[in-house]
């Protein structure tokens, strides 16, 4: 959702360093989901934009939007509303297990070294046809981590009751199977393997590229 706000800000030519402009953008656009798709598609004021949200510029803009308390307050409330309507929801984000759904029954914190995350990100972007430099991407990841960990509202943190999984040397399928196994151990009902594989195949990244996953 923050990526969608970032994309909207870019389209409007907003100053990413101006919190008031970003709050204005967040107030005047709609970020919704197409629940008929699996995984749900992202809609920005009715326009499908999921395919645009993993680009370099949208990612960078999202990090700025995430620093604005007014934007975070609006999106947290919206995410909690969605969670209330979809009680078996699996969500992903840097504040899902700490701020948005602190009472979630099962939480995972997926981690990996910055170098491995940069490698995955470069592969993802190059597959999209973008020309990117590994060192630049690595620097952006490390900068974003520092910014998100230090922000005043909803900082990046490991939920005290989360299960931490180091994905550095794991494939995407191995990460999914590890999470499923731990969910089963915790007494959760999980979908059939074929359904899990279809969901994994539908993800946009070749392997988990971000550090936090929250499961409600």
C-alpha positions in Angstrom: 0.0 0.0 0.0 2.9 2.4 0.7 4.3 1.6 -2.7 0.9 2.6 -4.2 1.0 5.9 -2.4 4.6 6.4 -3.5 3.6 5.7 -7.1 0.7 8.2 -6.8 3.1 10.8 -5.4 5.5 10.3 -8.3 2.7 10.6 -10.8 1.6 13.9 -9.3 5.1 15.2 -9.1 5.0 15.6 -5.4 8.1 16.5 -3.4 9.0 13.3 -1.6 10.7 15.3 1.2 7.5 17.2 1.9 5.4 15.4 4.5 2.3 17.6 3.8 2.4 16.8 0.1 2.6 13.1 0.7 -0.2 13.2 3.3 -2.3 15.1 0.8 -1.7 12.4 -1.9 -2.6 9.6 0.6 -5.8 11.4 1.5 -7.0 11.9 -2.1 -6.3 8.5 -3.6 -7.8 5.1 -3.0 -5.7 2.0 -2.5 -7.8 -1.1 -2.8 -7.5 -4.8 -3.6 -9.1 -7.0 -6.2 -10.0 -10.0 -4.0 -11.1 -12.0 -7.1 -7.4 -12.7 -7.8 -4.9 -14.8 -6.0 -2.9 -13.1 -4.7 -5.2 -10.0 -4.6 -4.4 -7.4 -7.1 -3.6 -3.8 -6.0 -5.8 -1.0 -7.4 -4.9 2.7 -7.2 -8.0 4.7 -7.5 -9.5 1.8 -9.5 -6.5 1.2 -11.8 -4.6 -2.1 -11.5 -1.0 -1.1 -10.6 0.5 -4.2 -9.0 2.9 -4.7 -11.9 4.3 -1.2 -11.3 4.9 -1.3 -7.6 8.2 -3.2 -7.6 10.1 -0.8 -9.7 13.1 1.2 -8.4 11.3 4.5 -8.3 8.1 3.3 -6.7 10.2 1.4 -4.1 12.2 4.5 -3.3 9.1 6.7 -3.1 7.4 4.2 -0.8 10.2 4.6 1.8 9.6 8.3 1.9 5.8 7.9 2.2 6.3 5.4 5.1 8.1 8.1 7.1 5.0 10.4 7.3 2.9 9.8 10.4 -0.3 11.0 8.7 0.2 8.5 5.9 1.0 5.7 8.3 -2.0 6.4 10.5 -4.3 6.3 7.4 -2.9 3.1 6.0 -2.7 1.3 9.4 -6.4 2.0 10.0 -7.2 0.8 6.5 -5.2 -2.4 6.9 -6.9 -3.1 10.2 -10.2 -2.7 8.6 -9.2 -5.1 5.8 -8.0 -7.6 8.5 -11.4 -7.4 10.2 -13.1 -8.3 7.0 -10.7 -11.1 6.1 -9.8 -12.9 9.3 -7.6 -15.6 7.6 -5.5 -12.9 6.0 -1.7 -13.3 5.5 0.0 -9.9 5.3 3.5 -8.7 4.7 5.1 -5.5 5.8 7.6 -3.9 8.2 5.1 -3.1 10.9 2.5 -5.8 10.4 3.4 -7.8 13.5 4.3 -4.8 15.8 1.7 -2.1 14.9 -1.0 -3.3 12.6 -1.8 -6.7 13.9 0.1 -7.0 17.2 -2.4 -9.8 18.3 -1.8 -11.9 15.2 -1.8 -15.6 16.1 1.3 -16.3 14.1 4.1 -14.0 13.1 7.3 -14.6 11.0 10.2 -12.2 10.7 12.0 -13.1 7.5 15.6 -11.9 7.4 18.5 -12.2 5.0 21.9 -10.4 4.6 21.8 -7.1 2.8 24.0 -8.6 0.1 21.6 -11.5 -0.6 18.6 -9.2 -0.6 20.4 -6.9 -3.1 21.2 -9.9 -5.3 17.5 -11.0 -5.3 16.4 -7.5 -6.0 18.8 -7.0 -8.9 17.6 -10.3 -10.4 14.0 -9.3 -9.9 14.5 -5.9 -11.6 16.6 -7.2 -14.5 13.8 -9.8 -15.1 11.5 -6.8 -15.5 13.9 -5.3 -18.1 15.3 -2.6 -15.8 19.0 -1.7 -15.9 20.3 -1.7 -12.4 23.6 -1.7 -10.5 24.2 -4.1 -7.6 26.1 -1.6 -5.5 23.4 1.0 -6.0 20.7 -1.4 -5.0 22.7 -2.6 -2.0 23.2 1.0 -0.8 19.5 1.7 -1.2 18.6 -1.3 0.8 20.9 -0.4 3.7 19.7 3.2 3.6 16.1 2.1 3.7 16.8 -0.2 6.6 18.4 2.6 8.6 15.6 5.0 7.8 12.8 2.5 8.7 14.5 1.4 11.9 14.9 5.0 13.0 11.5 6.5 12.1 9.3 7.8 14.9 6.2 5.9 14.0 6.0 2.2 13.2 9.8 1.6 13.1 11.2 -1.6 11.7 11.6 -4.0 14.6 11.4 -7.7 15.3 8.1 -8.5 17.1 9.0 -10.2 20.4 6.7 -13.1 19.7 7.7 -13.6 16.0 9.5 -16.6 14.6 12.7 -15.4 13.0 13.8 -17.2 9.8 17.1 -16.5 8.1 16.4 -16.9 4.4 19.8 -16.1 3.2 20.6 -19.6 2.0 17.0 -20.7 1.3 15.0 -20.8 -1.9 11.5 -19.3 -2.0 10.0 -22.8 -1.8 12.1 -23.7 1.2 11.0 -20.6 3.0 7.3 -21.3 2.3 7.7 -24.9 3.5 9.5 -23.8 6.6 6.7 -21.4 7.4 4.0 -23.9 6.7 5.7 -26.5 8.9 5.9 -24.1 11.8 2.3 -23.1 11.3 1.2 -26.7 11.5 3.3 -27.1 14.6 1.3 -24.1 16.1 -2.0 -25.8 15.2 -2.9 -23.7 12.2 -4.9 -25.1 9.3 -2.9 -24.7 6.0 -3.9 -25.1 2.4 -2.9 -28.1 0.3 0.6 -28.2 -1.2 -0.7 -27.5 -4.7 -2.4 -24.4 -3.5 0.8 -23.2 -1.7 2.8 -23.8 -4.8 0.4 -21.8 -6.9 0.6 -18.9 -4.4 4.4 -19.0 -4.3 4.5 -19.0 -8.1 2.4 -15.9 -8.2 4.7 -13.8 -6.1 6.7 -11.0 -7.7 10.1 -11.7 -6.2 12.3 -14.7 -7.0 12.8 -15.1 -3.2 11.8 -13.1 -0.1 13.4 -9.7 -0.6 12.2 -7.9 2.5 12.8 -8.7 6.2 9.3 -8.9 7.7 6.2 -11.0 7.3 3.2 -10.8 9.5 0.6 -13.5 9.6 -2.8 -12.8 11.2 
